[in-house]
Amino acid sequence: MEITGVIKAILPVQSGTSKNGNGWQKADFVIEEEGGNYPNSMVITAFGDRVEKLNTVRVGDRVTARFDTLAREYNGRYFTNITLYDFAQPQLAQQPQPQQQAQAYMGAPQQYKAAPAQPYQPMPAQPMPQQAMYGQTQQQGQRGDDLPF
């Protein structure tokens, strides 16, 4: 499986020694999926030499992570592990830089250039007009709402 998104957090590296005396290390990171109305986040775990690969990215970088999922049972409860097996950063040359975009629009006619932003100035508060309560009549024979019956 794979997910493309933005790295939201990289958690500290954890390390230890197995029962066999071999050293191990792991690191978790949070990736937020791109697109959709409700973006999803997922925590993916990198083990061993993949932790070194994880050190090449920073929070805010866009990556495509390939991972495996594994569900296991322990004491009557089920747990899901999401393990990284590879990730790649999309080529930066494909995405135009903001400065290049700004320069591309500099040649636009004056009438199409954006005006400088004005500072926010709140509008003064105005009293709300009094409205008739539901069921009260405004005039003889008329209801206080706009219903046709």
C-alpha positions, 0 to 999 in steps of 0.5 A: 500500500502507499500514501502520498502526503505531508509529514506532520511530525517525526517522533524521537528514535527509540532503540534497544537490544533484543533477547539475542543481543542484537541492537535495534532502532525504530522511529514513528512519523505522522503523515497527513494524506492529501486531498479530500474534504477530511484529510486523514493522518496515519502513524507509520513506523520505520525500523532499522536502516529505514530510520536513517532514510527517515532522517533525510526528510523534515516536517512539512515535506511531501512524500510518498510512503509505501508500507505494510499493515499487520494485525496481531492478537495479544491477550484477547486484544487486536493491534495493527502495526503500519510498517514503512518499507520505502518512501520517496520524495516527489521531484521538486523540479516538477512543482513551480516555485512561488517566485517563478509563479510571481515572475510569470504574472509580472507581464500581465497588463496593469488592469489584471494585476492584484491591488495591494492588500488593505489592513482589516478594519472591523465594521462598527456594530449596529443594533439588530431590528426588532422582529415580531415573534412567531405567531404574533401579527404585524398587521391585522390579518397577517402572520409574522412569517412568510409562509403562504398558509 
